[in-house]
Amino acid sequence: MFSFKDVYITDYFTIAGPFERKSGIKNCNLYLEDDYYGEKTMEQAEAKMQKTVINNLRDDKTELIVGGDLTNQLTAFALSTRSINIPSMGMYSACATSASSLITLSAFIQSKLIKEGIFITSSHNLAAEKQFRFPVEYGAPKPLRSTSTATAAVGIKLSKTPSKIKIVSATLGKTIDSYIKDAHNMGAVMAIGAVDTLMKHLTTTKTTVKDYNLILTGDLGKVGAEIFKETLKQEHNINIKNHLDAGAEFYPNFEYAGASGTAVQSLLLVTKYIHQKKYKKILFLATGSLHSPVLVNQKNTIPTVTHVLYLEVEK
């Protein structure tokens, strides 16, 4: 567990796609008119989303950009930062990239190596679905346990300058085997990692789930969220009542299991949950399904990892 003394969220900028807007995602700074954002390819569109976010957050004090995405070799991150004259560090933990990036950036600030930095991440439905499953144009059917990758981007500025949103501590999770080979069932893959890291955090900090106003998991979706809660109840005798899952909440009326993508959890955090008066102590569990096309095609079981951030919001 890592404690942070002087690390604050001082600004953020968010983008959502056209489907996300129709699905009820509110309070984003920008909504795309179409998935291509004026570009020829979906990968270039995602890179433009990231660059737009960075340009709306960076200033003369920005010393480091940390982040990533779901595309091969962090394509969107590489394209978005290549013409920006600021040091950048790409991270990949699948949908746990948000927490791993924010923890890394917080450590830089806490150790006084920098005073201000930006976290950036994104996902794009057309780019991610093509890479991990089938191109959307194929019209391949999905099982109901599957989630749909959200088109969204989010950037968060961290600084030593005090604000109402403070990053208090973090707990790093370990990579564990889910024993599941089904890449459609990412909620089940990630649920075991979410339980493992949550219990590690509670044990290390000597807290209980009741000490937090909100426990926000990443994109377990409807299926994974139920497995998460049931596992806590059966294995640890914890009946969690203050839990929400960003993936399940992102598309509340979606016929499948909900949303996935590196931007889902952090986007809802800054556009929704930090603004609600009842959520002063937020435990942010970013969950990642560490699969790849190669791993899945070779019939391997899928590893998973979850990292935790604890935030306090002054109302």
C-alpha positions as CSV (number, residue, x, y, z in Angstrom):
1,M,0.0,0.0,0.0
2,F,1.2,3.5,-0.9
3,S,0.2,6.7,0.9
4,F,0.1,10.0,-0.8
5,K,0.2,13.3,1.1
6,D,0.1,16.1,-1.5
7,V,-1.5,14.7,-4.7
8,Y,-4.7,16.3,-6.0
9,I,-7.0,16.1,-9.1
10,T,-7.1,19.7,-10.3
11,D,-8.7,19.3,-13.8
12,Y,-10.1,16.8,-16.3
13,F,-11.5,16.7,-19.8
14,T,-13.7,14.0,-21.3
15,I,-14.9,12.9,-24.7
16,A,-17.6,10.4,-25.6
17,G,-18.8,8.9,-28.8
18,P,-22.3,9.2,-30.5
19,F,-23.6,5.9,-29.2
20,E,-22.5,6.8,-25.7
21,R,-24.4,10.1,-25.8
22,K,-27.5,8.3,-27.0
23,S,-27.1,5.9,-24.1
24,G,-27.3,8.6,-21.6
25,I,-23.6,9.5,-20.8
26,K,-23.8,13.1,-19.5
27,N,-21.6,16.0,-18.6
28,C,-18.8,15.2,-21.1
29,N,-16.8,18.1,-22.5
30,L,-17.2,16.9,-26.0
31,Y,-19.3,14.4,-27.9
32,L,-18.3,13.0,-31.3
33,E,-20.7,13.4,-34.2
34,D,-19.5,10.1,-35.6
35,D,-17.0,7.4,-34.8
36,Y,-14.3,8.6,-37.2
37,Y,-13.9,12.2,-35.8
38,G,-12.9,13.5,-39.3
39,E,-10.1,10.9,-39.7
40,K,-9.7,8.0,-42.2
41,T,-9.3,5.2,-39.7
42,M,-10.7,4.4,-36.3
43,E,-7.1,4.3,-34.9
44,Q,-6.4,7.8,-36.1
45,A,-9.8,8.9,-34.6
46,E,-8.8,7.5,-31.2
47,A,-5.5,9.2,-31.4
48,K,-7.2,12.5,-32.2
49,M,-9.5,12.0,-29.2
50,Q,-6.5,11.6,-26.9
51,K,-4.7,14.6,-28.5
52,T,-7.8,16.8,-28.1
53,V,-8.0,15.8,-24.4
54,I,-4.3,16.5,-23.8
55,N,-4.4,19.9,-25.6
56,N,-7.3,21.0,-23.4
57,L,-5.4,20.1,-20.2
58,R,-1.7,20.8,-20.7
59,D,-0.1,24.1,-19.8
60,D,3.4,25.4,-19.2
61,K,3.6,23.5,-15.9
62,T,2.8,20.0,-17.4
63,E,5.9,17.9,-16.9
64,L,4.8,14.4,-17.8
65,I,2.0,12.5,-19.6
66,V,1.2,9.0,-18.4
67,G,-1.4,6.7,-20.0
68,G,-2.4,4.2,-22.6
69,D,-5.1,2.5,-24.6
70,L,-6.2,-0.9,-25.8
71,T,-4.7,-0.9,-29.3
72,N,-1.5,-2.8,-30.3
73,Q,1.6,-1.2,-29.0
74,L,-0.4,1.7,-27.6
75,T,-1.1,3.1,-31.1
76,A,-3.4,5.9,-29.9
77,F,-1.1,7.0,-27.1
78,A,1.9,7.0,-29.4
79,L,0.2,9.0,-32.2
80,S,-1.4,11.5,-29.8
81,T,1.9,12.3,-27.9
82,R,4.4,12.2,-30.8
83,S,4.1,15.9,-31.7
84,I,3.7,17.1,-28.1
85,N,6.9,18.3,-26.6
86,I,6.3,16.8,-23.2
87,P,7.9,13.6,-21.8
88,S,5.4,10.7,-22.0
89,M,5.2,7.2,-20.5
90,G,2.9,4.6,-22.0
91,M,1.2,2.1,-19.7
92,Y,-0.8,-1.1,-20.4
93,S,-2.9,-3.0,-17.8
94,A,-5.9,-3.4,-20.1
95,C,-8.8,-1.7,-18.3
96,A,-6.7,-1.3,-15.2
97,T,-4.6,1.1,-17.1
98,S,-6.4,4.0,-15.4
99,A,-5.3,3.1,-11.9
100,S,-1.8,2.0,-12.9
101,S,-1.2,5.3,-14.7
102,L,-2.7,7.4,-11.9
103,I,-0.6,5.6,-9.3
104,T,2.6,6.1,-11.3
105,L,1.8,9.7,-11.8
106,S,1.0,10.2,-8.2
107,A,4.3,8.6,-7.2
108,F,6.2,11.1,-9.4
109,I,4.4,14.0,-7.7
110,Q,4.7,12.6,-4.2
111,S,8.4,12.0,-4.6
112,K,8.8,15.6,-5.8
113,L,10.2,14.6,-9.2
114,I,7.4,16.6,-10.8
115,K,4.8,19.0,-9.7
116,E,2.1,18.5,-12.4
117,G,1.3,15.7,-14.9
118,I,-1.6,14.4,-17.0
119,F,-3.1,11.0,-17.1
120,I,-4.7,10.1,-20.5
121,T,-6.6,7.0,-21.7
122,S,-9.1,6.1,-24.3
123,S,-10.9,3.2,-26.0
124,H,-12.7,3.1,-29.4
125,N,-15.4,0.6,-30.2
126,L,-14.4,0.0,-33.8
127,A,-10.7,-0.3,-33.1
128,A,-10.9,-2.6,-30.0
129,E,-13.6,-4.8,-31.3
130,K,-11.7,-5.4,-34.5
131,Q,-8.5,-6.3,-32.6
132,F,-9.9,-8.5,-29.8
133,R,-13.1,-10.0,-31.4
134,F,-14.4,-9.4,-34.9
135,P,-14.8,-6.2,-36.9
136,V,-18.2,-4.7,-36.2
137,E,-19.0,-4.8,-40.0
138,Y,-19.0,-8.6,-39.8
139,G,-22.2,-8.5,-37.8
140,A,-20.9,-11.4,-35.6
141,P,-23.4,-12.1,-32.8
142,K,-22.3,-11.6,-29.2
143,P,-23.3,-13.7,-26.2
144,L,-25.2,-11.9,-23.5
145,R,-22.3,-12.2,-21.1
146,S,-20.2,-10.0,-23.4
147,T,-19.6,-6.3,-22.9
148,S,-19.2,-3.7,-25.7
149,T,-16.2,-1.5,-25.9
150,A,-17.0,2.2,-25.3
151,T,-15.8,5.0,-27.5
152,A,-14.5,7.5,-25.0
153,A,-11.4,9.4,-23.8
154,V,-10.6,11.0,-20.5
155,G,-7.7,13.0,-19.2
156,I,-7.0,13.9,-15.5
157,K,-4.5,16.5,-14.4
158,L,-2.7,15.7,-11.1
159,S,-0.8,18.3,-9.2
160,K,0.6,19.3,-5.8
161,T,-1.8,22.3,-5.9
162,P,-4.5,21.6,-3.3
163,S,-8.1,21.0,-4.6
164,K,-11.2,19.3,-3.3
165,I,-10.3,15.9,-4.8
166,K,-7.3,14.2,-3.1
167,I,-5.6,10.9,-3.9
168,V,-4.9,9.4,-0.5
169,S,-3.5,6.0,-1.1
170,A,-3.1,3.1,-3.5
171,T,-2.8,-0.7,-3.4
172,L,-1.2,-2.6,-6.2
173,G,-2.7,-5.9,-7.2
174,K,-0.9,-9.0,-8.4
175,T,-1.5,-10.7,-11.8
176,I,-3.5,-13.9,-11.2
177,D,-4.9,-16.6,-13.3
178,S,-8.7,-16.4,-13.9
179,Y,-8.8,-20.1,-15.1
180,I,-11.1,-18.8,-17.8
181,K,-10.4,-19.0,-21.6
182,D,-13.5,-17.2,-22.8
183,A,-12.6,-13.6,-23.8
184,H,-16.3,-12.7,-24.2
185,N,-16.7,-13.3,-20.4
186,M,-14.4,-10.6,-19.2
187,G,-16.5,-9.9,-16.2
188,A,-15.9,-13.4,-14.8
189,V,-12.2,-13.1,-15.7
190,M,-11.8,-9.9,-13.7
191,A,-14.0,-10.5,-10.8
192,I,-11.5,-12.8,-9.0
193,G,-8.8,-10.1,-9.3
194,A,-11.1,-7.4,-8.0
195,V,-11.9,-9.5,-4.9
196,D,-8.2,-10.4,-4.3
197,T,-7.0,-6.8,-4.4
198,L,-9.9,-5.4,-2.4
199,M,-9.2,-7.9,0.4
200,K,-5.5,-7.0,0.2
201,H,-6.4,-3.3,0.5
202,L,-8.8,-3.8,3.4
203,T,-6.3,-6.0,5.3
204,T,-3.3,-3.6,4.8
205,T,-5.3,-0.5,5.7
206,K,-7.2,-2.2,8.5
207,T,-10.5,-0.9,7.0
208,T,-13.8,-2.5,6.1
209,V,-16.1,-1.9,3.1
210,K,-18.3,0.2,5.4
211,D,-15.5,2.8,5.7
212,Y,-16.1,4.0,2.2
213,N,-19.1,5.7,0.7
214,L,-18.6,4.1,-2.7
215,I,-16.6,1.1,-4.0
216,L,-16.4,1.6,-7.7
217,T,-15.2,-1.3,-9.8
218,G,-14.0,-0.9,-13.4
219,D,-15.9,-2.7,-16.1
220,L,-16.9,-6.0,-14.7
221,G,-20.3,-5.5,-16.3
222,K,-23.5,-7.0,-15.0
223,V,-22.2,-10.5,-15.0
224,G,-18.8,-9.8,-13.4
225,A,-20.4,-7.5,-10.8
226,E,-22.7,-10.2,-9.6
227,I,-19.8,-12.7,-9.3
228,F,-17.7,-10.1,-7.4
229,K,-20.5,-9.5,-4.8
230,E,-21.3,-13.2,-4.5
231,T,-17.6,-14.1,-4.1
232,L,-17.2,-11.5,-1.3
233,K,-20.3,-12.9,0.4
234,Q,-19.4,-16.6,0.1
235,E,-15.7,-16.5,0.7
236,H,-15.2,-13.5,3.0
237,N,-18.7,-13.1,4.6
238,I,-18.9,-9.5,3.2
239,N,-22.3,-8.3,2.1
240,I,-21.3,-5.3,0.1
241,K,-24.0,-2.6,-0.3
242,N,-22.0,0.4,-1.4
243,H,-20.8,-1.0,-4.6
244,L,-21.3,0.2,-8.2
245,D,-19.7,-1.1,-11.4
246,A,-18.8,1.4,-14.0
247,G,-19.3,-1.1,-16.9
248,A,-22.8,-1.9,-15.7
249,E,-23.7,1.7,-15.1
250,F,-22.3,3.0,-18.4
251,Y,-25.0,1.4,-20.6
252,P,-27.8,0.9,-18.1
253,N,-30.3,-0.2,-20.8
254,F,-27.9,-2.2,-22.9
255,E,-29.1,-5.7,-23.7
256,Y,-25.6,-7.3,-23.1
257,A,-23.5,-7.1,-20.0
258,G,-22.6,-3.4,-20.3
259,A,-19.5,-1.4,-21.3
260,S,-15.8,-2.1,-21.2
261,G,-12.8,0.0,-22.2
262,T,-10.0,1.8,-20.4
263,A,-11.9,5.1,-20.3
264,V,-15.2,3.8,-18.8
265,Q,-14.4,3.9,-15.1
266,S,-12.4,7.1,-14.9
267,L,-14.9,9.0,-17.2
268,L,-17.8,8.1,-14.8
269,L,-15.7,9.0,-11.8
270,V,-15.0,12.6,-13.0
271,T,-18.3,13.3,-14.7
272,K,-20.6,11.8,-12.2
273,Y,-19.5,10.3,-8.9
274,I,-17.2,13.0,-7.5
275,H,-20.0,15.5,-7.9
276,Q,-22.5,13.6,-5.8
277,K,-22.6,14.7,-2.2
278,K,-23.0,11.3,-0.7
279,Y,-19.6,10.1,-2.2
280,K,-16.9,11.6,-0.1
281,K,-14.7,8.5,0.3
282,I,-14.3,6.6,-3.0
283,L,-12.4,3.3,-3.5
284,F,-11.6,3.0,-7.2
285,L,-10.9,-0.6,-8.2
286,A,-9.7,-0.7,-11.8
287,T,-10.0,-4.2,-13.2
288,G,-8.1,-5.5,-16.2
289,S,-8.5,-8.6,-18.4
290,L,-5.0,-9.2,-19.7
291,H,-5.8,-11.2,-22.8
292,S,-4.6,-10.7,-26.3
293,P,-5.6,-12.3,-29.7
294,V,-2.5,-14.5,-29.6
295,L,-3.2,-15.7,-26.0
296,V,-6.8,-16.5,-26.8
297,N,-6.0,-18.2,-30.1
298,Q,-3.5,-20.4,-28.3
299,K,-6.2,-21.5,-25.9
300,N,-4.5,-20.0,-22.8
301,T,-6.4,-19.1,-19.7
302,I,-6.6,-15.3,-19.2
303,P,-4.6,-13.5,-16.5
304,T,-6.2,-10.6,-14.7
305,V,-5.1,-7.7,-12.5
306,T,-6.8,-5.1,-10.3
307,H,-5.2,-1.9,-8.8
308,V,-6.9,0.3,-6.2
309,L,-6.9,4.0,-5.6
310,Y,-8.5,5.7,-2.6
311,L,-9.8,9.2,-3.1
312,E,-11.4,11.7,-0.7
313,V,-13.7,14.4,-2.1
314,E,-14.4,17.6,-0.1
315,K,-18.0,18.6,-0.5
